[in-house]
Amino acid sequence: MPNPQRGEIEATLDGLPRTLCLTLGALAELETTLTAPDLVTLAERFEQGHLSARDAIAVIGAGLRGAGGTETDADVAKMRIGGSAVEAMTLVASLLSAAFARP
């Protein structure tokens, strides 16, 4: 069961319920993967609506690994996330919102 107080969310990936969390380590991973120099730049990038499919894969992968998963981004790229790209983007938005929401 995800704990929203810890920034965790639940999503169905490949038909299975999964917990995702953008921990500080997962955010550091995203900074490196997306070549963002810091968290502010990373947050601004997403706030401006700049989100590619490659970004979505990186965010979902980091979220899975932040919650203890071992999936690679290549694994995430093959996963079924709902029935459309919109559902994948909604998942990414929920995960980012949970990570960057003010208490």
Secondary structure by P-SEA (a helix, b strand, c coil): ccccccbbbbbbcccbbbbbbbcaaaaaaaaaaaccccaaaaaaaaaaccccaaaaaaaaaaaaaaacccccaaaaaaccccccaaaaaaaaaaaaaaacccc
